[in-house]
Amino acid sequence: MTVIGFLKKLRIAPRRLIEYLYGREDEMLALGRLLSELVAMKGEVRSLSDVEFRVFSQFGDDGIIQWLINNINFRERSFIEFGVQDYRESNTRFLLMNNNWSGFVIDGSARNVQKIRSSSYYWKYSLRAEHLFIDEDNINDALTRSGLGANIGILHIDLDGVDYWIWKKIETIRPDVVILEYNSVFGLDRSITVPYSKNFVRNKVHYSNLYFGASLRAIYDLSVEKGYAFIGCNSAGNNAYFVLREHVVNNINELSLSEGYVISKFRESRNQDGTLNFIEGDARLKLISGLPVFNTKTGTIEML
């Protein structure tokens, strides 16, 4: 049965459903604008969690980004985001629709990219979407194709995989702000990442869904090397925020790792049959113990 047929069976007019969904999105945007105004009035904050709210972001990153654009003199009003899926839930969509920034998004699924290109916001705003499975060999060419130039406002890398290696390889752009996903399960003490693999797919490499990405210390060291300062993490404990060092002025404060580190508490681990098992805390690390990781300080392979 088609979706339209199913709706008719339930006596729901497809047009009314579409109007309802559009109305809900308008309400979300209107509420987001009000929250943005409140965030804009905040100056220095103790933690990025103090300014969090969500419209389209998975967690509270929409609010953090709104606070940043009110406290940083961005060179360009543009963004690039990797791993956006169908873009319904992302960290830059509210920025696109609320602040009219220009953007370039990439996803490894052709179906997801087609959904983005078919959406109403794709023609209403300055957005480009490309289907590409990102690796070390194609990333810089892809960034050049974005047409946004070298001075990007915000870069968000969320590949659930070899994020560290892709960030390390990027040479063609210099964003004002970089949002990097980290794997809290790896802890804070070790500077480690999954070894590079051109075809890394998180849920295929290990059934648990926990073996991916890099520790916060690993992406911190790399970002500092590239000229960035760490300003904290979101309250969910999955995204870390870095700004070009020249932006550490006024209300933007650099933090140490221990000051800004947040341990994730969301429970996304899986059983071998793909079902959620809801384990948390140290039990998550035990589930992937013995798997190989690359120590970014020593350049050697170790075991979790």
C-alpha positions in Angstrom: 0.0 0.0 0.0 1.3 3.5 -0.9 1.6 6.2 1.7 -1.2 8.1 0.0 -3.4 5.0 0.1 -2.6 4.5 3.8 -3.6 8.1 4.5 -6.9 7.7 2.6 -7.7 4.6 4.5 -7.2 6.5 7.8 -9.4 9.3 6.3 -6.6 11.7 6.5 -6.3 14.0 3.4 -2.7 14.1 2.2 -3.0 17.8 1.6 -4.1 18.4 5.2 -1.2 16.3 6.5 1.3 18.3 4.4 -0.3 21.6 5.6 0.0 20.4 9.2 3.6 19.4 8.8 4.5 22.7 7.2 2.6 24.5 9.9 4.6 22.7 12.6 7.9 23.6 10.9 6.8 27.3 10.8 6.0 27.0 14.5 9.4 25.5 15.2 11.2 28.3 13.3 9.1 31.0 15.1 10.0 29.5 18.5 13.6 29.2 17.4 13.7 32.9 16.5 12.5 33.8 20.0 15.1 31.6 21.6 17.7 33.1 19.4 16.9 36.5 20.6 17.3 35.4 24.2 20.6 33.7 23.4 21.8 36.9 21.7 21.4 38.8 24.9 23.7 36.5 26.8 27.3 37.5 27.1 30.0 35.4 28.6 28.7 31.9 29.7 30.0 29.4 32.1 29.3 26.5 29.8 28.0 26.1 26.2 25.1 24.2 27.8 23.9 27.6 29.1 22.8 28.6 25.6 21.5 25.3 24.2 18.2 24.9 22.4 17.2 22.7 19.5 15.1 23.3 16.4 16.6 20.9 13.9 19.7 19.8 15.7 19.7 16.4 17.4 20.7 18.0 20.7 21.2 21.6 21.8 23.6 22.7 19.1 21.2 25.1 17.4 21.4 27.4 20.5 25.2 27.1 20.7 25.6 28.1 17.1 23.2 31.1 17.6 25.3 32.3 20.5 28.5 31.9 18.5 27.2 34.0 15.6 26.4 36.8 18.1 29.9 36.7 19.7 32.3 36.0 16.8 33.1 38.3 13.9 32.7 35.7 11.1 34.5 36.5 7.9 31.8 34.8 5.8 28.2 33.7 6.5 28.7 30.2 5.2 28.9 26.6 6.4 29.8 23.1 5.4 28.4 20.0 7.1 29.4 16.4 6.4 27.2 13.4 7.1 23.8 15.1 7.2 21.7 12.1 6.2 18.4 13.7 4.7 19.1 17.0 6.6 15.9 16.8 8.6 18.0 16.7 11.7 21.2 18.7 11.4 23.3 21.4 13.1 23.2 23.9 10.2 19.6 23.7 8.9 18.3 26.3 11.5 21.3 28.5 10.6 20.3 28.2 6.9 16.7 29.0 7.5 16.8 31.5 10.4 20.0 33.4 9.5 20.0 32.9 5.7 23.6 31.6 5.6 24.9 29.8 2.5 25.8 26.2 2.8 27.2 23.0 1.3 26.2 19.6 2.7 27.5 16.2 1.8 26.1 12.7 2.5 27.2 9.2 1.4 23.6 8.3 0.4 22.3 9.3 -3.0 18.7 8.8 -1.7 19.3 11.2 1.2 20.8 13.8 -1.1 17.9 13.5 -3.5 15.5 14.2 -0.6 17.4 17.3 0.2 17.4 18.5 -3.3 13.6 17.9 -3.5 12.8 19.9 -0.4 11.3 23.4 -0.5 14.1 24.9 1.5 16.6 23.8 -1.2 15.3 26.4 -3.6 14.3 29.0 -1.0 17.9 29.2 0.4 21.5 29.2 -0.8 22.2 25.5 -0.3 24.1 22.9 -2.3 24.0 19.1 -1.6 26.4 16.5 -2.9 26.4 12.8 -2.8 29.9 11.6 -1.9 31.4 9.0 0.4 34.2 11.1 1.9 37.7 9.8 2.2 41.2 11.3 2.4 41.6 11.4 -1.4 38.4 13.3 -2.3 37.8 15.6 0.5 39.8 18.7 -0.6 38.4 18.5 -4.1 34.9 18.3 -2.7 35.5 21.4 -0.6 36.8 23.3 -3.6 33.7 22.4 -5.5 31.5 23.9 -2.8 32.3 27.3 -4.3 32.3 28.9 -0.9 36.0 29.8 -0.9 38.6 29.2 1.8 37.1 31.4 4.6 34.2 29.3 5.8 32.2 30.4 8.8 31.4 27.0 10.3 32.6 23.5 9.4 30.8 20.5 11.1 32.3 17.0 10.6 30.0 14.2 11.7 30.9 11.1 9.8 30.6 8.5 12.6 33.8 7.1 11.4 37.2 8.4 10.4 36.5 12.0 11.3 39.9 12.6 12.8 41.7 11.5 9.6 39.4 13.7 7.4 39.9 16.8 9.6 43.7 16.1 9.5 43.6 16.0 5.7 41.6 19.2 5.1 43.8 21.9 3.6 41.7 24.0 1.3 39.5 25.8 3.8 40.1 27.6 7.1 36.8 27.8 9.0 36.2 30.3 11.8 34.5 27.6 13.9 34.9 23.8 13.7 32.4 21.4 15.3 33.9 18.0 15.7 32.1 14.9 16.8 34.1 12.9 19.4 33.6 9.4 20.9 33.1 9.8 24.6 33.3 6.1 25.1 37.0 6.3 24.4 37.5 8.5 27.5 39.6 11.6 28.0 43.0 10.2 28.9 44.1 8.6 25.7 44.7 10.4 22.3 43.2 7.7 20.1 41.2 7.2 16.9 39.9 4.3 14.9 42.6 3.4 12.3 42.0 4.9 8.9 39.9 2.9 6.5 38.7 4.3 3.2 35.4 2.4 3.4 34.7 2.7 7.1 31.0 2.1 8.0 30.3 2.3 11.7 27.7 -0.4 12.1 29.5 -2.8 9.8 32.9 -2.5 11.5 31.4 -3.6 14.8 27.8 -4.5 15.7 27.8 -2.4 18.9 27.7 0.9 17.1 30.2 2.2 19.6 33.5 1.7 17.7 34.0 4.9 15.6 35.6 8.3 15.6 38.2 9.6 18.0 38.7 10.6 21.6 38.3 14.3 22.5 42.0 14.5 23.4 42.9 13.3 19.8 40.8 15.9 18.1 41.9 18.6 20.6 45.6 18.0 19.8 45.0 18.1 16.1 42.9 21.2 16.3 45.4 23.1 18.4 48.1 22.1 15.9 45.9 23.7 13.2 45.5 27.0 15.1 42.3 26.5 17.0 41.2 26.9 20.6 38.9 24.6 22.4 35.8 26.4 23.9 33.8 23.4 25.2 31.3 20.6 24.3 27.6 20.3 24.0 25.8 18.9 27.0 25.1 15.6 25.2 28.8 14.9 25.1 29.2 14.2 21.4 30.2 17.6 19.8 33.3 19.6 20.6 33.7 23.3 19.6 36.8 24.9 18.4 37.4 28.5 17.2 40.3 30.1 15.4 42.6 31.4 18.1 42.1 35.1 17.0 38.5 34.7 18.0 39.3 34.1 21.7 38.3 37.5 22.8 35.5 39.2 24.7 32.9 36.4 25.6 34.8 33.5 24.0 37.0 31.7 26.5 39.5 28.9 25.8 39.1 25.9 28.1 41.3 23.1 29.1 40.3 19.6 28.2 39.2 18.8 31.8 37.2 22.0 32.0 35.3 21.4 28.8 35.0 17.6 28.6 31.5 16.1 28.8 30.8 12.4 29.1 28.0 11.2 26.9 25.0 9.5 28.6 22.8 8.7 25.6 22.5 4.9 25.0 22.9 4.0 21.3 24.7 0.7 21.6 23.3 -2.4 19.8 23.1 -6.1 20.2 24.3 -8.4 17.5 20.8 -8.5 16.0 20.8 -4.7 15.7 18.4 -3.9 18.6 19.3 -1.3 21.2 20.7 -2.8 24.5 20.7 0.5 26.5 24.0 -0.2 28.2 25.8 2.8 29.7 28.9 4.0 31.5 32.0 1.8 31.6 30.0 -1.1 30.2 30.1 0.5 26.8 33.9 0.4 26.7 33.9 -3.2 27.8 31.8 -4.1 24.8 34.5 -2.9 22.4 37.6 -3.8 24.4 40.3 -5.5 22.4 39.5 -3.6 19.2 42.4 -1.7 17.6 42.9 2.0 17.9 45.6 4.4 16.6 47.5 6.4 19.2 48.0 9.8 17.6 50.9 10.7 19.9 53.0 7.6 19.4 51.8 6.7 15.9 51.2 3.1 16.9 48.3 0.7 17.0 47.0 -0.1 20.5 44.0 -2.1 21.8 41.0 -0.7 23.6 
